[in-house]
Amino acid sequence: MELINHTINWCKGEIFEGKMSFLFGLLVLLVGIAYWKFASTDAAKAMFIPLFVVAIFTIGTGYYLISVNQKRIEVFQTQFSENRTNFIKAEKERTEAFIKWYPYAQYIMFGVMIAGMLCMILTHKPVVRAIGVALMLTAFYVFVLDHFSEERANTYHTEIIKAL
């Protein structure tokens, strides 16, 4: 299989991940709206804004992944057909640049998860606890997103190395 096929598969994986992010965001938005509409306790009422923020973040991320990677497919095909060697070298540099950020993202999300837990443990204020839940949900979302993204990126990078 030629490298361009692996490149297109990588982009399609990112598009799929974007669709899942978009759907997750819509689900969180619906849950947030349900809390806003039907909540009867202060803790439940406090959930709307934090969940709305998480929903906007995940929907935006999903939209970004879908739109950017759909455009990349055409650009990558053109670049590959024009000069395969330069394309492979450029992709090697690009993947090396973002692969090194995955561990940092995991450390940061670990910190966000701890911050969310501390919000839950250290106070009984509904707004602060709702923010804690939103932080933990965001960290969980990024952990899942990065898990599959990192695996796909490493697989793609391996194929790039083989192509050199």
ABEGO torsion letter per residue (X at the ends): XBAAAAAAAAAAAAAAAAAAAAAAAAAAAAAAAAAAAABABAAAAAAAAAAAAAAAAAAAAAAAAAAAAAAAAAAAAAAAAABAAAAAAAAAAAAAAAAAAAAAAAAAAAAAAAAAAAAAAABABAAAAAAAAAAAAAAAAAAAAAAAAAAAAAAAAAAAAAAX
